[in-house]
Amino acid sequence: MFSTDRHGKIPSGALQILVFSFLSLIGTIRSATADTLCSTTSLTNLMGTTCDIGSLQFTFGGFTSQNSTFDSGTGTTTFLTAPSASAFQFSPTSTGFSLSFSGGPLSVSSTSVISSLQVASFTYNVVDLNPGSGNVHDIFTALGASGGVLSSAGVSGFSFALYQGSLCGPVTCIFGGRSVEDNLGVPLILNLDVPDVPNPSLACSQQTAQCFSSGHGTLEIFALSANGGNSASWDGTPTTFTFVTSRFIDPAPEPSSLLLVGSGLLCSLTFVCRKRSHVLHFSAGV
């Protein structure tokens, strides 16, 4: 506390110190805010931290990777050296982020008894810091995943190569990514980058729980698997995840609905007034 002079004023020197302290506090707040912005860094540095990309705030969870083979003849699983989070570089984009891998390209092969698996993924939470207000909402409608060339081949087994992600709300999940599979020589290509809520206005008006502005999920930077003599590969191009939001406006009540509400309020008010009048007359009679 600053003491005042006999006129009740703060001395000029003390006032200067107070102003300086206030400006320093503002600078500290601004610095703290700037520090929350996501920046290009190793994925290792992001695990367990929170940062912002545009209006989206991400909290990054645990990283998981596996490089293994399985011998169906002996039932033995052999774990080989798997990439760590430090092998991935995180770079923010305008609507998401991309992840580059220092150990790419990758490929897996198999025999009639030996199958192979390589995968790298991590979990996350995301919140839209500007979800709207009143009857205006920004909701997640799509999760995009794009990246390098995937291949899967063989004639006697099963194999796949993919990168994909999920984003889940209270009751629904959104998926995005690309998968290339081969089953006994029959290829199959899947593109998952299709909005889970193609018509958000219709979906939200039918079931509000389908619409969410915060969620969680898992992002697979790559996954390769092969068995029965098949093989799979990924060319190592960075995988980019894009988070799409759409503006939803609650429909305004129809005039007929407003009329019904107004009529109901008028009837309620008339009933209360009549009841109050009856009580007053009864009291006067007494």
C-alpha positions as CSV (number, residue, x, y, z in Angstrom):
1,M,0.0,0.0,0.0
2,F,1.2,3.5,-0.8
3,S,0.7,6.2,1.9
4,T,-0.9,9.5,0.8
5,D,0.1,13.0,1.7
6,R,-2.0,15.3,3.9
7,H,-4.2,16.2,0.8
8,G,-5.0,12.5,0.2
9,K,-2.9,12.3,-2.9
10,I,-0.3,9.6,-3.8
11,P,3.2,11.1,-4.0
12,S,4.5,11.4,-7.6
13,G,7.4,9.0,-7.0
14,A,5.1,6.3,-5.7
15,L,2.7,6.9,-8.6
16,Q,5.5,6.4,-11.1
17,I,6.5,3.1,-9.4
18,L,2.8,2.0,-9.5
19,V,2.5,2.7,-13.2
20,F,5.8,0.9,-13.9
21,S,4.6,-2.1,-12.0
22,F,1.3,-2.2,-13.9
23,L,3.1,-2.0,-17.3
24,S,5.4,-4.8,-16.2
25,L,2.4,-6.9,-15.3
26,I,0.8,-6.3,-18.7
27,G,4.1,-7.3,-20.4
28,T,4.3,-10.5,-18.4
29,I,0.7,-11.4,-19.3
30,R,1.4,-10.7,-23.0
31,S,4.6,-12.8,-22.8
32,A,2.7,-15.7,-21.2
33,T,0.0,-15.5,-23.8
34,A,2.6,-15.5,-26.7
35,D,4.3,-18.5,-25.1
36,T,1.1,-20.6,-25.6
37,L,1.4,-20.4,-29.4
38,C,2.5,-23.7,-31.0
39,S,5.9,-23.5,-32.7
40,T,8.1,-25.8,-34.7
41,T,9.8,-28.2,-32.4
42,S,10.6,-31.8,-31.7
43,L,7.5,-33.9,-30.8
44,T,9.3,-34.8,-27.6
45,N,9.0,-31.2,-26.4
46,L,5.3,-31.2,-26.9
47,M,4.3,-34.2,-25.0
48,G,2.3,-33.2,-21.9
49,T,2.1,-29.5,-22.9
50,T,-0.6,-27.2,-24.2
51,C,-0.4,-24.7,-27.1
52,D,-2.6,-22.7,-29.5
53,I,-3.0,-22.8,-33.2
54,G,-5.4,-20.1,-34.3
55,S,-8.5,-20.4,-32.1
56,L,-7.8,-24.1,-31.3
57,Q,-6.0,-25.1,-28.2
58,F,-4.2,-28.5,-28.2
59,T,-3.0,-30.5,-25.3
60,F,-0.7,-33.3,-26.3
61,G,-0.7,-36.6,-24.5
62,G,1.4,-39.7,-24.7
63,F,3.5,-40.9,-27.7
64,T,3.5,-44.6,-28.6
65,S,5.5,-46.5,-31.3
66,Q,6.2,-50.2,-32.1
67,N,8.4,-52.1,-34.4
68,S,7.9,-55.8,-34.1
69,T,7.7,-59.2,-35.8
70,F,5.6,-62.2,-34.9
71,D,6.4,-65.8,-35.6
72,S,3.2,-67.8,-36.0
73,G,5.1,-71.0,-35.9
74,T,6.6,-70.5,-32.4
75,G,4.1,-67.9,-31.2
76,T,7.0,-65.5,-30.4
77,T,6.9,-61.7,-30.7
78,T,10.2,-59.9,-31.2
79,F,10.4,-56.2,-30.4
80,L,12.9,-54.3,-32.6
81,T,14.1,-50.7,-32.1
82,A,11.1,-48.4,-32.5
83,P,11.3,-44.7,-33.3
84,S,11.1,-42.3,-30.3
85,A,9.2,-39.0,-30.3
86,S,12.5,-37.1,-30.9
87,A,12.5,-38.6,-34.4
88,F,9.5,-36.4,-35.4
89,Q,9.4,-32.7,-36.1
90,F,6.2,-30.8,-35.3
91,S,5.3,-27.8,-37.5
92,P,2.0,-25.8,-37.0
93,T,-0.1,-24.9,-40.0
94,S,-3.0,-22.4,-40.2
95,T,-5.6,-25.1,-39.4
96,G,-3.6,-27.9,-37.8
97,F,0.0,-29.3,-38.0
98,S,2.3,-31.5,-39.8
99,L,4.8,-34.1,-38.6
100,S,8.0,-35.1,-40.4
101,F,9.9,-38.3,-39.6
102,S,13.7,-38.4,-39.7
103,G,13.8,-42.1,-40.2
104,G,11.6,-42.3,-43.4
105,P,10.9,-43.9,-45.8
106,L,9.7,-47.2,-44.2
107,S,8.7,-50.6,-45.4
108,V,7.8,-53.9,-43.8
109,S,7.8,-57.4,-45.3
110,S,6.6,-60.9,-44.3
111,T,6.8,-64.6,-44.9
112,S,4.4,-67.4,-44.6
113,V,5.0,-67.5,-40.8
114,I,6.6,-64.1,-40.0
115,S,4.5,-61.0,-39.9
116,S,5.7,-57.4,-39.3
117,L,4.3,-54.2,-37.8
118,Q,5.5,-50.6,-37.5
119,V,3.4,-47.9,-36.0
120,A,3.8,-44.4,-34.4
121,S,0.9,-42.5,-32.8
122,F,0.0,-40.0,-30.0
123,T,-3.0,-38.8,-28.2
124,Y,-4.3,-35.3,-27.8
125,N,-7.2,-33.0,-26.6
126,V,-8.4,-30.0,-28.5
127,V,-10.7,-27.1,-27.5
128,D,-12.1,-24.3,-29.7
129,L,-11.4,-21.1,-27.7
130,N,-13.9,-19.2,-29.8
131,P,-16.9,-21.6,-29.9
132,G,-19.4,-18.8,-30.4
133,S,-22.2,-17.5,-28.1
134,G,-25.9,-17.3,-28.0
135,N,-27.4,-19.2,-30.9
136,V,-24.1,-19.2,-32.9
137,H,-21.7,-22.1,-32.5
138,D,-18.5,-23.2,-34.2
139,I,-18.4,-27.1,-34.2
140,F,-15.9,-29.6,-35.6
141,T,-17.1,-31.2,-38.8
142,A,-14.1,-32.9,-40.3
143,L,-10.6,-34.1,-39.6
144,G,-8.2,-34.2,-42.6
145,A,-5.0,-36.3,-42.8
146,S,-2.8,-36.1,-45.9
147,G,0.8,-37.2,-46.6
148,G,3.0,-39.4,-48.6
149,V,2.6,-42.3,-51.0
150,L,1.4,-45.6,-49.5
151,S,1.7,-49.0,-51.0
152,S,0.6,-52.5,-50.2
153,A,1.2,-55.6,-52.3
154,G,1.2,-59.4,-52.3
155,V,-0.8,-62.4,-53.5
156,S,-1.0,-64.7,-50.5
157,G,-1.5,-62.6,-47.4
158,F,-2.8,-59.4,-46.0
159,S,-1.1,-56.0,-45.7
160,F,-1.9,-52.3,-45.2
161,A,-0.2,-48.9,-44.9
162,L,-2.0,-45.9,-43.5
163,Y,-2.0,-42.6,-41.7
164,Q,-5.1,-41.5,-40.0
165,G,-6.7,-39.7,-37.0
166,S,-9.8,-39.6,-34.8
167,L,-11.5,-36.7,-33.1
168,C,-14.3,-37.7,-30.6
169,G,-16.9,-35.7,-28.8
170,P,-19.4,-36.8,-26.2
171,V,-21.2,-39.3,-28.5
172,T,-19.7,-39.2,-32.0
173,C,-16.3,-39.4,-33.6
174,I,-14.8,-37.9,-36.7
175,F,-12.2,-39.8,-38.7
176,G,-9.8,-38.8,-41.4
177,G,-6.9,-40.3,-43.2
178,R,-5.8,-42.6,-46.0
179,S,-5.4,-46.4,-46.1
180,V,-4.0,-48.8,-48.8
181,E,-4.7,-52.5,-48.2
182,D,-4.1,-55.7,-50.1
183,N,-5.9,-58.9,-49.3
184,L,-4.8,-62.0,-51.2
185,G,-3.9,-59.8,-54.2
186,V,-7.0,-57.7,-54.1
187,P,-6.1,-54.0,-53.5
188,L,-8.3,-51.6,-51.5
189,I,-7.8,-47.8,-51.1
190,L,-9.8,-46.0,-48.4
191,N,-10.0,-42.2,-48.1
192,L,-11.5,-41.2,-44.7
193,D,-11.4,-37.4,-45.2
194,V,-15.2,-37.1,-45.4
195,P,-17.1,-34.9,-42.9
196,D,-18.8,-37.1,-40.3
197,V,-21.4,-34.4,-40.0
198,P,-22.0,-33.4,-43.7
199,N,-25.0,-31.2,-42.8
200,P,-24.1,-29.7,-39.3
201,S,-27.3,-27.6,-39.2
202,L,-29.5,-30.6,-39.7
203,A,-27.5,-32.8,-37.3
204,C,-27.3,-30.2,-34.5
205,S,-31.0,-29.4,-34.8
206,Q,-31.8,-33.2,-34.5
207,Q,-29.4,-34.1,-31.7
208,T,-27.3,-31.4,-30.0
209,A,-24.9,-34.0,-28.6
210,Q,-23.6,-34.7,-32.1
211,C,-22.1,-31.2,-32.2
212,F,-19.0,-30.4,-30.2
213,S,-16.3,-27.7,-30.0
214,S,-13.9,-29.7,-27.8
215,G,-12.8,-33.3,-28.1
216,H,-10.0,-35.9,-27.9
217,G,-8.5,-38.5,-30.2
218,T,-5.5,-40.4,-31.5
219,L,-3.3,-39.5,-34.5
220,E,-1.4,-42.3,-36.3
221,I,1.5,-40.7,-38.1
222,F,2.0,-44.0,-39.9
223,A,1.1,-47.7,-39.5
224,L,2.5,-50.5,-41.7
225,S,1.6,-54.2,-41.3
226,A,2.2,-57.3,-43.4
227,N,1.7,-61.1,-43.2
228,G,1.6,-64.2,-45.4
229,G,4.3,-63.0,-47.8
230,N,2.8,-59.5,-48.4
231,S,4.6,-56.2,-48.0
232,A,3.7,-52.5,-47.2
233,S,5.6,-49.2,-47.5
234,W,5.4,-45.4,-46.9
235,D,7.6,-42.9,-48.7
236,G,8.2,-40.8,-45.5
237,T,6.5,-37.6,-46.7
238,P,5.3,-35.5,-43.7
239,T,1.8,-36.3,-42.4
240,T,-0.5,-33.3,-42.0
241,F,-3.6,-33.2,-39.9
242,T,-6.2,-30.5,-40.5
243,F,-9.1,-29.7,-38.2
244,V,-12.2,-28.3,-39.9
245,T,-14.8,-26.3,-38.0
246,S,-18.2,-25.0,-39.4
247,R,-20.5,-22.2,-38.1
248,F,-23.9,-23.4,-36.9
249,I,-26.7,-21.1,-36.1
250,D,-29.7,-22.3,-34.1
251,P,-32.8,-21.8,-36.1
252,A,-35.0,-18.9,-34.8
253,P,-38.4,-19.9,-33.5
254,E,-41.2,-19.7,-36.1
255,P,-43.8,-16.9,-35.7
256,S,-46.4,-19.5,-34.8
257,S,-44.2,-20.9,-32.0
258,L,-43.7,-17.4,-30.7
259,L,-47.5,-16.8,-30.8
260,L,-48.1,-19.9,-28.7
261,V,-45.5,-19.0,-26.2
262,G,-46.9,-15.5,-25.9
263,S,-50.4,-16.9,-25.5
264,G,-49.3,-19.2,-22.8
265,L,-47.6,-16.3,-20.9
266,L,-50.8,-14.2,-21.3
267,C,-53.0,-17.0,-20.0
268,S,-50.6,-17.6,-17.0
269,L,-50.6,-13.8,-16.2
270,T,-54.4,-13.7,-16.4
271,F,-54.8,-16.6,-14.1
272,V,-52.4,-15.1,-11.5
273,C,-54.2,-11.7,-11.7
274,R,-57.6,-13.3,-11.2
275,K,-56.4,-15.4,-8.3
276,R,-54.8,-12.4,-6.7
277,S,-58.0,-10.4,-7.1
278,H,-60.0,-13.2,-5.6
279,V,-57.7,-13.3,-2.6
280,L,-58.0,-9.5,-2.1
281,H,-61.8,-9.6,-2.2
282,F,-61.8,-12.5,0.2
283,S,-59.5,-10.6,2.6
284,A,-61.7,-7.5,2.3
285,G,-64.9,-9.5,3.1
286,V,-63.2,-10.9,6.2
